[in-house]
């Protein structure tokens, strides 16, 4: 199913949950709605499902108007964060529930349930109850139940939010494989950028009810359209800066910035992995901390006249030789962006 959304708006009192949102989702693609809590992601998903009514705007399914279509008529499967399984029904009964209420024969239901349990790795658990399953298994049951009626569109609201980090990673990989096998158009909501980038074909970054950027994962990571996207996606350093002739200056740090940018007060945004630093006198910064996280090392330094900066390196990087708290370092920036200072952001600038 191809989805087209045109100028959707939804308010709750004075709060604009969805504010003039338009986008397309190609047939068979897997799309993430990524943004912080309260940005309007779930409201947008519920409007697509027919569980909320928009104040204005239109939704089209395969070029057919769906704005006023009842939820039961939309051919949508919905997966909730907390599974919403029937506790008194077995796995088999939960998965087949939607088919049963539609009047599908017992034979056809049993056949479909068996196929889905095989597909989702739940074969052998047919007679268990939800309380006898792990979190990851419950989530798979919820997905199998949503897929049973063969929906044209699958909507998932924070589908892995209720499981721990390890299970979450396994479910991400599994969802991508499942999607590639089934091929149903899917949209899922998440606030986890790693999840969005690992699973989706395209990412829509949502902020304050609006789409800040719509693009492929690497496009959003490498070419953030706004300061909010640059700050929200990945670990970044942000400095007040002045841009002259394409060069941003923040204290002793001078950086050539990407894109067209006029002179004046700006916010300089540098990703932690787009930095190189090495021990050198006199340098432009003093190292404060060096912390190892598995195969990565994080170095925090204080740039003269600018403030704290964080860089990440592979643990065995030659650049780390001699880098320790108290030493002076030189800094080179491989890629950076500057945004007009009036472009407000969710997060405050670091103190200098």
Protein Blocks (a to p, Z undefined) as FASTA:
>chain_A
ZZddehiacdehjbcfbghiaddddehiacdddddehilmmmmmmmmnopaccfbdcdde
ehiafklgcfklnopacddfklopafkbcfklmmmmmmmmnopafklmmmmmmmmmmmno
pghilmpcfklpcfklmmmmmmmmmmmnopabdcdehkllmbcfklmmmmmmmmmmmmmm
nopacddddfbfklmmmmmmbdcddeehiafbgcdfklmmmmcfbfklmmmnocdddddd
ddeehiacehjbccddehjddeddddddddfklcccddddebjbdcfbdcdehjaccddd
ddehibpcdddddfklfklgopaghiacddddfbdcdddfklccfbdcddZZ
